[in-house]
Amino acid sequence: MASDPPSRLTRRLGTADAVVVGLGAMVGAGVFAAIGPAAAAAGWWLLAGLVLAAAVAAANASSSAQLAAVHPESGGTYVYGRERLGEAWGFLAGWAFVVGKTASCAAMATTFGAYLWPGGATWVGVAAVLVLTAVNLCGVSRTVVATAVMLVVVLASLGAVVVGGVVGGLSWPATTDGRSASVSVRDVLGSAGLLFFAFAGYARIATLGEEVRDPVRTIPRAVPIALGLATVVYAVVAVVALAAVGPDVLARSDAPLVDVVRHGLPALEPFVVLGAAVASLGVLLSLLAGVGRTAFAMADRRDLPAALAHVGARSRVPDRAQVALAAVVVAVVLTVDLRGSIGASSFAVLAYYAITNASAWRMEPSERRWPRWVSGVGAVGCVVVALSLPASGVAAGVVLLAVGGAVHAVRRRAV
């Protein structure tokens, strides 16, 4: 067996660990929240949006997996873009990931607080960021264990949603407002954009590339397994939710899966609320780990302050990058209303994956595990879905990427 490539961090994760990390990042708060907005966008056609989102995610996952096998380093597409497209594209990918996912971290922290204690959501969110940062600083093995525990709770909660919906009775009635008849292709694409981000956690496996054992085999195995399992879970939940209460109820609800379980077994409602809160924590834990590794990789190449490239002597994790990230997320939680920034964050993440696919397009035939056209489909899918987001989100996302480009230009001129 070939030895693991050199790593600045410690390689502790096997295939099962990597699958847990990916599932913990995907099967999280997104599935509790995204079904409602997707139903508002596309009605019954949100199932088509789910299929499109899964297809784009699968193309992105194949590109991420084969690139991670060739470049088993922390940083994900920040590294791939530099190696395959050039330094500027790598920086833009890293910038898009850090900016977009930092906003997502704050959103998940606030979501957790809103479920646990609505009156003190902000401070509960801050506490969650600090506690989970401490977990990450204890080492990647502790992160995997915590993610696994939370994943079990979330899956059990989603199981309760399915049981509640089935017990209440399933049907496929027409929508009361004629929404199904008025759905356009753009509506379906918009629902795919909303649902896509429930899948985006598979990239977390790639960002932990320097902590995976035998990455050439482990990452290409773990990514499709995690994505496939998440797709099955989402499909079952979406079908039951639609058939139990219909898209109109889902679209009007702030907690759509709670309404589904009320339909048949109201006694399970507290358990579903608990699952949503724990899901927020699971996604936040995974995001903090992934963004911290990308910041570490960027700092190691002087695209961020070099001090952030420090690795803890005992934990063997990028401790300063994790602490700096926590400080930024806490500041965002305390000062920014994130509802209006979701579109911009989504646009930035899709830009990140578009660069992932473009990087995979440049791979040599001997390095490929999937046909080249898969990367092309992924790139086109990212662009189409990104442009289908609300205009305000697209405009804000373009501004964020432009700021990143300006930062890179200034940094290059100062070197």
JOHUUR-V984603 format. One record per residue. N is the residue number from 0. RES is the residue in three letters. SS is DSSP state (@ for helix, = for strand, . for the rest). OMEGA is omega in whole degrees, 0 to 359 (999 if undefined). Layout:
N | RES | SS | OMEGA
N | RES | SS | OMEGA
This chain:
0 | MET | . | 181
1 | ALA | . | 179
2 | SER | . | 179
3 | ASP | . | 177
4 | PRO | . | 180
5 | PRO | . | 182
6 | SER | . | 175
7 | ARG | . | 178
8 | LEU | . | 183
9 | THR | . | 181
10 | ARG | . | 185
11 | ARG | . | 189
12 | LEU | = | 173
13 | GLY | . | 183
14 | THR | @ | 180
15 | ALA | @ | 178
16 | ASP | @ | 181
17 | ALA | @ | 177
18 | VAL | @ | 179
19 | VAL | @ | 179
20 | VAL | @ | 180
21 | GLY | @ | 179
22 | LEU | @ | 179
23 | GLY | @ | 179
24 | ALA | @ | 183
25 | MET | @ | 183
26 | VAL | . | 184
27 | GLY | . | 187
28 | ALA | @ | 183
29 | GLY | @ | 182
30 | VAL | @ | 178
31 | PHE | @ | 187
32 | ALA | @ | 191
33 | ALA | @ | 184
34 | ILE | @ | 180
35 | GLY | @ | 177
36 | PRO | @ | 179
37 | ALA | @ | 177
38 | ALA | @ | 177
39 | ALA | @ | 181
40 | ALA | @ | 191
41 | ALA | @ | 180
42 | GLY | @ | 179
43 | TRP | @ | 182
44 | TRP | @ | 176
45 | LEU | @ | 176
46 | LEU | @ | 174
47 | ALA | @ | 176
48 | GLY | @ | 178
49 | LEU | @ | 179
50 | VAL | @ | 178
51 | LEU | @ | 179
52 | ALA | @ | 179
53 | ALA | @ | 179
54 | ALA | @ | 177
55 | VAL | @ | 179
56 | ALA | @ | 180
57 | ALA | @ | 178
58 | ALA | @ | 178
59 | ASN | @ | 181
60 | ALA | @ | 180
61 | SER | @ | 178
62 | SER | @ | 180
63 | SER | @ | 185
64 | ALA | @ | 182
65 | GLN | @ | 175
66 | LEU | @ | 180
67 | ALA | @ | 178
68 | ALA | @ | 180
69 | VAL | @ | 181
70 | HIS | . | 185
71 | PRO | . | 182
72 | GLU | . | 172
73 | SER | = | 176
74 | GLY | . | 177
75 | GLY | . | 187
76 | THR | @ | 172
77 | TYR | @ | 179
78 | VAL | @ | 184
79 | TYR | @ | 180
80 | GLY | @ | 178
81 | ARG | @ | 185
82 | GLU | @ | 189
83 | ARG | @ | 186
84 | LEU | . | 182
85 | GLY | . | 186
86 | GLU | @ | 183
87 | ALA | @ | 179
88 | TRP | @ | 177
89 | GLY | @ | 178
90 | PHE | @ | 181
91 | LEU | @ | 178
92 | ALA | @ | 179
93 | GLY | @ | 178
94 | TRP | @ | 181
95 | ALA | @ | 181
96 | PHE | @ | 183
97 | VAL | @ | 180
98 | VAL | @ | 182
99 | GLY | @ | 184
100 | LYS | @ | 173
101 | THR | @ | 175
102 | ALA | @ | 178
103 | SER | @ | 177
104 | CYS | @ | 181
105 | ALA | @ | 179
106 | ALA | @ | 180
107 | MET | @ | 178
108 | ALA | @ | 179
109 | THR | @ | 178
110 | THR | @ | 178
111 | PHE | @ | 180
112 | GLY | @ | 181
113 | ALA | @ | 178
114 | TYR | @ | 187
115 | LEU | @ | 183
116 | TRP | . | 186
117 | PRO | @ | 182
118 | GLY | @ | 180
119 | GLY | @ | 187
120 | ALA | @ | 183
121 | THR | @ | 184
122 | TRP | @ | 174
123 | VAL | @ | 177
124 | GLY | @ | 177
125 | VAL | @ | 179
126 | ALA | @ | 179
127 | ALA | @ | 179
128 | VAL | @ | 183
129 | LEU | @ | 181
130 | VAL | @ | 183
131 | LEU | @ | 173
132 | THR | @ | 177
133 | ALA | @ | 177
134 | VAL | @ | 180
135 | ASN | @ | 181
136 | LEU | @ | 178
137 | CYS | . | 179
138 | GLY | . | 186
139 | VAL | @ | 179
140 | SER | @ | 177
141 | ARG | @ | 179
142 | THR | @ | 181
143 | VAL | @ | 180
144 | VAL | @ | 180
145 | ALA | @ | 179
146 | THR | @ | 180
147 | ALA | @ | 180
148 | VAL | @ | 181
149 | MET | @ | 180
150 | LEU | @ | 178
151 | VAL | @ | 180
152 | VAL | @ | 182
153 | VAL | @ | 179
154 | LEU | @ | 177
155 | ALA | @ | 178
156 | SER | @ | 177
157 | LEU | @ | 174
158 | GLY | @ | 178
159 | ALA | @ | 177
160 | VAL | @ | 181
161 | VAL | @ | 180
162 | VAL | @ | 180
163 | GLY | @ | 179
164 | GLY | @ | 181
165 | VAL | @ | 180
166 | VAL | @ | 180
167 | GLY | @ | 179
168 | GLY | . | 181
169 | LEU | . | 177
170 | SER | . | 180
171 | TRP | . | 181
172 | PRO | . | 174
173 | ALA | . | 178
174 | THR | . | 185
175 | THR | . | 184
176 | ASP | . | 181
177 | GLY | . | 185
178 | ARG | @ | 183
179 | SER | @ | 183
180 | ALA | @ | 185
181 | SER | @ | 183
182 | VAL | . | 178
183 | SER | . | 176
184 | VAL | @ | 179
185 | ARG | @ | 177
186 | ASP | @ | 179
187 | VAL | @ | 178
188 | LEU | @ | 178
189 | GLY | @ | 177
190 | SER | @ | 176
191 | ALA | @ | 178
192 | GLY | @ | 179
193 | LEU | @ | 183
194 | LEU | @ | 183
195 | PHE | @ | 187
196 | PHE | . | 170
197 | ALA | . | 180
198 | PHE | . | 196
199 | ALA | @ | 183
200 | GLY | @ | 180
201 | TYR | @ | 180
202 | ALA | @ | 180
203 | ARG | @ | 178
204 | ILE | @ | 181
205 | ALA | @ | 181
206 | THR | @ | 176
207 | LEU | = | 187
208 | GLY | @ | 181
209 | GLU | @ | 180
210 | GLU | @ | 180
211 | VAL | = | 176
212 | ARG | . | 179
213 | ASP | . | 187
214 | PRO | @ | 181
215 | VAL | @ | 179
216 | ARG | @ | 188
217 | THR | @ | 185
218 | ILE | @ | 178
219 | PRO | @ | 175
220 | ARG | @ | 189
221 | ALA | @ | 185
222 | VAL | @ | 180
223 | PRO | @ | 177
224 | ILE | @ | 181
225 | ALA | @ | 181
226 | LEU | @ | 180
227 | GLY | @ | 179
228 | LEU | @ | 179
229 | ALA | @ | 180
230 | THR | @ | 178
231 | VAL | @ | 180
232 | VAL | @ | 181
233 | TYR | @ | 182
234 | ALA | @ | 180
235 | VAL | @ | 181
236 | VAL | @ | 182
237 | ALA | @ | 180
238 | VAL | @ | 181
239 | VAL | @ | 181
240 | ALA | @ | 179
241 | LEU | @ | 184
242 | ALA | @ | 182
243 | ALA | @ | 187
244 | VAL | @ | 179
245 | GLY | @ | 185
246 | PRO | @ | 181
247 | ASP | @ | 178
248 | VAL | @ | 179
249 | LEU | @ | 183
250 | ALA | @ | 183
251 | ARG | @ | 190
252 | SER | . | 172
253 | ASP | . | 179
254 | ALA | . | 190
255 | PRO | @ | 182
256 | LEU | @ | 173
257 | VAL | @ | 177
258 | ASP | @ | 179
259 | VAL | @ | 182
260 | VAL | @ | 174
261 | ARG | @ | 182
262 | HIS | @ | 184
263 | GLY | @ | 183
264 | LEU | . | 182
265 | PRO | @ | 181
266 | ALA | @ | 181
267 | LEU | @ | 184
268 | GLU | @ | 180
269 | PRO | @ | 181
270 | PHE | @ | 178
271 | VAL | @ | 176
272 | VAL | @ | 177
273 | LEU | @ | 179
274 | GLY | @ | 179
275 | ALA | @ | 179
276 | ALA | @ | 179
277 | VAL | @ | 177
278 | ALA | @ | 177
279 | SER | @ | 178
280 | LEU | @ | 181
281 | GLY | @ | 179
282 | VAL | @ | 180
283 | LEU | @ | 179
284 | LEU | @ | 181
285 | SER | @ | 179
286 | LEU | @ | 180
287 | LEU | @ | 178
288 | ALA | @ | 183
289 | GLY | @ | 180
290 | VAL | @ | 177
291 | GLY | @ | 179
292 | ARG | @ | 178
293 | THR | @ | 177
294 | ALA | @ | 177
295 | PHE | @ | 181
296 | ALA | @ | 179
297 | MET | @ | 178
298 | ALA | @ | 180
299 | ASP | @ | 178
300 | ARG | . | 176
301 | ARG | . | 173
302 | ASP | . | 168
303 | LEU | . | 181
304 | PRO | . | 186
305 | ALA | @ | 181
306 | ALA | @ | 181
307 | LEU | @ | 180
308 | ALA | @ | 181
309 | HIS | . | 177
310 | VAL | . | 180
311 | GLY | . | 184
312 | ALA | . | 183
313 | ARG | . | 185
314 | SER | . | 184
315 | ARG | . | 174
316 | VAL | . | 179
317 | PRO | . | 191
318 | ASP | @ | 182
319 | ARG | @ | 177
320 | ALA | @ | 180
321 | GLN | @ | 180
322 | VAL | @ | 179
323 | ALA | @ | 178
324 | LEU | @ | 179
325 | ALA | @ | 180
326 | ALA | @ | 180
327 | VAL | @ | 181
328 | VAL | @ | 178
329 | VAL | @ | 179
330 | ALA | @ | 179
331 | VAL | @ | 179
332 | VAL | @ | 184
333 | LEU | @ | 191
334 | THR | @ | 190
335 | VAL | . | 169
336 | ASP | . | 190
337 | LEU | @ | 185
338 | ARG | @ | 182
339 | GLY | @ | 184
340 | SER | @ | 183
341 | ILE | @ | 180
342 | GLY | @ | 179
343 | ALA | @ | 178
344 | SER | @ | 180
345 | SER | @ | 179
346 | PHE | @ | 181
347 | ALA | @ | 181
348 | VAL | @ | 177
349 | LEU | @ | 175
350 | ALA | @ | 177
351 | TYR | @ | 182
352 | TYR | @ | 175
353 | ALA | @ | 177
354 | ILE | @ | 175
355 | THR | @ | 182
356 | ASN | @ | 177
357 | ALA | @ | 177
358 | SER | @ | 179
359 | ALA | @ | 178
360 | TRP | @ | 183
361 | ARG | . | 181
362 | MET | . | 176
363 | GLU | . | 180
364 | PRO | @ | 182
365 | SER | @ | 181
366 | GLU | @ | 188
367 | ARG | . | 172
368 | ARG | . | 178
369 | TRP | . | 181
370 | PRO | . | 182
371 | ARG | @ | 184
372 | TRP | @ | 179
373 | VAL | @ | 178
374 | SER | @ | 178
375 | GLY | @ | 178
376 | VAL | @ | 179
377 | GLY | @ | 180
378 | ALA | @ | 179
379 | VAL | @ | 179
380 | GLY | @ | 179
381 | CYS | @ | 182
382 | VAL | @ | 182
383 | VAL | @ | 181
384 | VAL | @ | 179
385 | ALA | @ | 181
386 | LEU | @ | 177
387 | SER | . | 177
388 | LEU | . | 178
389 | PRO | . | 185
390 | ALA | @ | 180
391 | SER | @ | 179
392 | GLY | @ | 178
393 | VAL | @ | 181
394 | ALA | @ | 179
395 | ALA | @ | 178
396 | GLY | @ | 178
397 | VAL | @ | 179
398 | VAL | @ | 179
399 | LEU | @ | 179
400 | LEU | @ | 177
401 | ALA | @ | 176
402 | VAL | @ | 177
403 | GLY | @ | 178
404 | GLY | @ | 178
405 | ALA | @ | 177
406 | VAL | @ | 180
407 | HIS | @ | 180
408 | ALA | @ | 179
409 | VAL | @ | 180
410 | ARG | @ | 180
411 | ARG | @ | 181
412 | ARG | @ | 181
413 | ALA | @ | 181
414 | VAL | . | 999
